[in-house]
Amino acid sequence: MPGLERVPPEVRTTYLGEFTHPHAERIAESLENAGIVWWSKSPGAISRIWEHGVRLFVDRTKLEDARALAAEQLDADP
């Protein structure tokens, strides 16, 4: 999953949430399809102790749209 380097300099991002890897991948695909700028941070070797998922960040002007997309993906999980 891409990191902060993919975010254009004029875009400011905010925290969307921490998700399991499968959920993060599905949410990321939804964000891409919606044209919402996003990036992710996976836990490192040491931080895996307290971080258990992928943290997603999105364009702060699109936060509500991103939350709705994330909720759809989480609700779709059987």
Secondary structure, DSSP 8 states (H G I E B T S, - for coil): ---GGGS-TT--EEEEEEE-HHHHHHHHHHHHHHT--EEEE---TTGGGT--SEEEEEEGGGHHHHHHHHHHHHHT--
